[in-house]
Amino acid sequence: MVASLLVATSVFGDSNNNSCNPCPPPKPACPPASCCKPCPPPRDPLPCPTVAAYNAPGRIETRCPWDVWVDASFIYWQPYQENMEPAAALNALPATFAAVSTGSVDGVTLNLNTKFKPGFKVGLGMNFDHDSWVGQIEYTRFHSTHSSSASAGEGIYVPMLLNNPAFGALSAALDTAVATPAAFSEQWKLNMDLIDVTMGRSYYVGTHLTFQPTVGARGGWINQKLTASYDAFTNAAIIAGTFGGVPAVSATQASKTTSWCIGPRMGLDTNWMLGGWGCNTNCYDGFRFFSNGYADILYTRYNTRAQSTVTAAGVVTSNQTWTQKKINTIRTHLDFEMGLGWGSYFDNNNWHFDLSAAYGFQVFFDQNMFRRSPVPLGSNWMPLGNLYIQGLTVTARLDF
């Protein structure tokens, strides 16, 4: 009974404490935020990006290589340049020289005859370890001379490449019925020396197709000379067909432009593999089609010189020289070629030989800087013209 009394007393005491003492206030869930928040702790470094696909190198690799190649090309090109027509041939003698531009005339404008001329390229290349890059330096030399002429008795020729004094002398001779322009000759010399320094990477796009984007620089020199002469003979000599003597009036125009250029160059080489070529084999032997395209934009500086001379019965009556130096401008150039090639390893893959032939087209914009007169005076002003080149390039290359 005593034990029961003690248990009851204890229970009663606990109930009195819960009802008399208030509950303590709850603790805040988060401490108050400070005015300046601390920087978050550093995170783990980001992983390197994963490469979903890697373009396998497509360059030539020999065994125990020096990682060097040399190449040489034979070029056989034909140049054209706008606004180089030497003369217009008339089917009948006009009453006056002014009638050529104001009267009824039946005539044909003659073109300068240009032919294919030889030249060469030489190059040196190297393979680099960094991501299979390749570098190359190449020198191109193309020097050519082209001419057109016609002798008296084959037609009556209106000059198109003379400045004012020379053109006026022939005009006066015709208008006074003293002589008729009945012979002309024109010679054009084009000298091109170009140096290209490029860097690229050849890689497989498919198992039988490779691309090589290329960037670099081009520098060089393009020099031109143009000489045009016209002879007017007496009408009596023309009728008689005797042209061996001294012309009654002779006019000559000699012009020269020299230039150097430098600027960036970029392009893309593609190879379409046939036969045993492809990235599934270690040694690539066989034929391929290829097409290459390049473009460059060049800072160019010109110097020009034009000299005109007029003689009457062998005596100089007019001699003028005009020069202009440091003509600064920007010129662009486009180059495209397609061809067929063949390559093979030999000597236990220590060497690789490649032979290719391509036909290409080029355009050098606004390259004609010849002037007929120092100021634009009607028909005696020659506008700018583009220089075009087409032709064959045969290349031999050796890797070792």
Long-range contacts (C-beta under 8 A, 24 or more apart in sequence): 55-203, 55-204, 55-205, 56-203, 56-204, 56-279, 57-132, 57-201, 57-202, 57-203, 57-204, 58-202, 58-203, 58-204, 58-210, 58-211, 58-212, 58-271, 58-279, 59-127, 59-132, 59-134, 59-201, 59-202, 60-284, 60-343, 60-352, 60-354, 60-399, 61-127, 62-345, 62-349, 62-350, 62-351, 62-352, 62-399, 62-400, 63-348, 63-349, 63-350, 64-350, 65-127, 65-399, 65-400, 66-400, 67-126, 67-127, 67-128, 68-124, 68-125, 68-126, 68-127, 68-399, 68-400, 69-124, 69-125, 69-126, 69-397, 69-398, 69-399, 69-400, 70-122, 70-123, 70-124, 70-125, 70-397, 70-398, 71-121, 71-122, 71-123, 71-125, 71-138, 71-395, 71-396, 71-397, 71-398, 72-120, 72-121, 72-122, 72-123, 72-395, 72-396, 73-120, 73-121, 73-122, 73-123, 73-393, 73-394, 73-395, 73-396, 74-118, 74-119, 74-120, 74-393, 74-394, 75-118, 75-119, 75-120, 75-121, 75-140, 75-142, 75-391, 75-392, 75-393, 75-394, 76-116, 76-117, 76-118, 76-119, 76-391, 76-392, 76-393, 77-116, 77-117, 77-119, 77-142, 77-144, 77-389, 77-390, 77-391, 77-392, 78-114, 78-115, 78-116, 78-117, 78-389, 78-390, 78-391, 79-114, 79-117, 79-144, 79-146, 79-190, 79-387, 79-388, 79-389, 80-114, 80-387, 80-388, 80-389, 81-112, 81-188, 81-190, 81-367, 81-368, 81-385, 81-386, 81-387, 81-388, 82-368, 82-384, 82-385, 82-386, 82-387, 83-368, 83-370, 83-382, 83-383, 83-384, 83-385, 84-111, 84-112, 84-161, 84-186, 84-188, 84-226, 84-368, 84-385, 85-109, 85-110, 85-111, 85-112, 85-160, 85-161, 86-110, 86-112, 86-148, 86-159, 86-160, 86-161, 86-184, 86-185, 86-186, 86-228, 87-150, 87-157, 87-158, 87-159, 87-160, 87-161, 87-184, 87-186, 87-230, 88-157, 88-158, 88-160, 89-150, 89-155, 89-156, 89-157, 89-158, 90-155, 90-156, 90-157, 90-158, 91-155, 91-156, 92-156, 93-156, 93-180, 94-174, 96-174, 96-175, 97-170, 97-171, 97-172, 97-174, 97-175, 98-171, 98-175, 100-158, 101-379, 107-158, 109-160, 110-148, 110-150, 110-157, 111-148, 112-146, 112-148, 112-186, 112-188, 113-146, 113-147, 113-148, 114-146, 114-188, 115-146, 116-391, 117-142, 117-143, 117-144, 117-145, 117-146, 119-143, 119-144, 121-393, 121-395, 131-201, 132-201, 132-202, 132-203, 133-199, 133-200, 133-201, 134-199, 134-200, 134-201, 134-202, 134-212, 135-197, 135-198, 135-199, 135-200, 136-196, 136-197, 136-198, 136-199, 136-200, 137-195, 137-196, 137-197, 137-198, 138-195, 138-196, 138-198, 139-193, 139-194, 139-195, 140-192, 140-193, 140-194, 140-195, 140-196, 140-220, 141-192, 141-193, 142-190, 142-191, 142-192, 142-389, 143-189, 143-190, 143-191, 143-192, 144-189, 144-190, 145-187, 145-188, 145-189, 145-190, 146-187, 146-188, 146-189, 146-190, 147-185, 147-186, 147-187, 147-188, 148-185, 148-186, 149-183, 149-184, 149-185, 149-186, 150-183, 150-184, 150-185, 151-183, 151-243, 152-182, 152-183, 152-231, 152-233, 152-237, 152-238, 152-243, 153-182, 153-238, 153-241, 153-243, 155-182, 156-180, 156-181, 156-182, 157-181, 157-182, 157-183, 157-184, 157-230, 159-184, 159-228, 159-230, 159-251, 161-186, 161-226, 161-228, 161-253, 161-370, 161-372, 161-382, 162-228, 162-230, 162-251, 162-253, 162-308, 162-372, 162-380, 163-253, 163-306, 163-308, 163-320, 163-371, 163-372, 163-373, 163-380, 164-372, 164-373, 164-377, 164-380, 165-308, 165-310, 165-318, 165-320, 166-230, 166-251, 166-252, 166-253, 166-308, 166-309, 166-310, 166-318, 167-251, 167-380, 169-249, 169-251, 169-310, 169-312, 169-317, 169-318, 170-230, 170-232, 170-249, 170-251, 173-232, 173-248, 173-249, 174-232, 177-235, 178-232, 178-234, 178-235, 178-248, 178-249, 179-232, 179-233, 179-234, 179-235, 179-247, 179-248, 179-249, 180-232, 180-233, 180-235, 180-238, 181-230, 181-231, 181-232, 182-231, 182-232, 182-233, 182-238, 182-243, 183-230, 183-231, 183-233, 183-243, 183-247, 184-228, 184-229, 184-230, 184-231, 185-228, 185-229, 186-226, 186-227, 186-228, 186-229, 187-225, 187-226, 187-227, 187-228, 188-224, 188-225, 188-226, 189-223, 189-224, 189-225, 189-226, 190-222, 190-223, 190-224, 190-387, 191-221, 191-222, 191-223, 191-224, 192-220, 192-221, 192-222, 193-220, 193-221, 193-222, 194-218, 194-219, 194-220, 195-219, 195-220, 196-265, 198-265, 198-267, 200-269, 202-269, 204-279, 207-278, 207-279, 207-280, 208-272, 208-273, 208-274, 208-277, 208-278, 209-270, 209-271, 209-272, 209-273, 210-270, 210-271, 210-273, 211-268, 211-269, 211-270, 212-268, 212-269, 212-270, 212-271, 213-266, 213-267, 213-268, 214-266, 214-267, 214-268, 214-269, 214-294, 215-264, 215-265, 215-266, 216-264, 216-265, 216-266, 217-262, 217-263, 217-264, 217-265, 218-261, 218-262, 218-263, 218-264, 218-265, 218-296, 218-298, 218-333, 219-260, 219-261, 219-262, 219-263, 220-260, 220-261, 220-262, 221-258, 221-259, 221-260, 221-261, 222-259, 222-261, 222-364, 222-367, 223-256, 223-257, 223-258, 223-259, 224-256, 224-257, 224-369, 224-370, 225-254, 225-255, 225-256, 226-253, 226-254, 226-255, 226-256, 226-370, 227-252, 227-253, 227-254, 227-255, 228-252, 228-253, 229-253, 246-313, 246-314, 247-311, 248-312, 248-313, 249-310, 249-311, 249-312, 250-310, 250-311, 250-312, 251-308, 251-309, 251-310, 251-311, 252-308, 252-309, 252-310, 253-306, 253-307, 253-308, 253-372, 254-306, 254-307, 254-308, 254-309, 255-304, 255-305, 255-306, 255-307, 255-370, 255-371, 256-304, 256-305, 256-306, 257-302, 257-303, 257-304, 257-305, 257-369, 257-370, 258-302, 258-303, 259-300, 259-301, 259-302, 259-303, 259-369, 260-300, 260-301, 261-298, 261-299, 261-300, 261-301, 261-331, 262-298, 262-299, 263-296, 263-297, 263-298, 263-299, 263-330, 264-296, 264-297, 265-294, 265-295, 265-296, 266-294, 266-295, 266-296, 267-292, 267-293, 267-294, 267-295, 267-335, 268-292, 268-293, 268-294, 271-341, 283-345, 283-349, 284-343, 284-345, 285-343, 285-344, 285-345, 286-342, 286-343, 286-344, 287-340, 287-341, 287-342, 288-340, 288-341, 288-342, 288-343, 289-338, 289-339, 289-340, 289-341, 290-338, 290-339, 290-340, 290-341, 290-356, 290-358, 291-336, 291-337, 291-338, 291-339, 292-335, 292-336, 292-337, 292-338, 292-358, 293-334, 293-335, 293-336, 294-334, 294-335, 294-336, 295-332, 295-333, 295-334, 295-335, 296-332, 296-333, 297-330, 297-331, 297-332, 297-333, 298-330, 298-331, 298-332, 298-333, 299-328, 299-330, 300-328, 300-329, 300-330, 300-331, 301-326, 301-327, 301-328, 301-329, 302-327, 302-329, 302-369, 303-327, 304-369, 304-370, 304-371, 306-370, 306-371, 306-372, 322-371, 322-373, 322-374, 324-371, 324-374, 327-369, 329-366, 331-364, 331-365, 331-366, 331-367, 332-365, 333-362, 333-363, 333-364, 333-365, 334-362, 334-363, 335-360, 335-361, 335-362, 336-360, 336-361, 336-362, 337-361, 337-393, 339-393, 343-397, 350-400, 351-398, 351-399, 351-400, 352-398, 352-399, 352-400, 353-396, 353-397, 353-398, 353-399, 354-395, 354-396, 354-397, 354-398, 354-399, 355-394, 355-395, 355-396, 355-397, 356-394, 356-395, 356-397, 357-392, 357-393, 357-394, 357-395, 358-392, 358-393, 358-395, 359-390, 359-391, 359-392, 359-393, 360-389, 360-390, 360-391, 360-393, 361-388, 361-389, 361-390, 362-388, 362-389, 362-390, 363-387, 363-388, 363-389, 364-388, 364-389
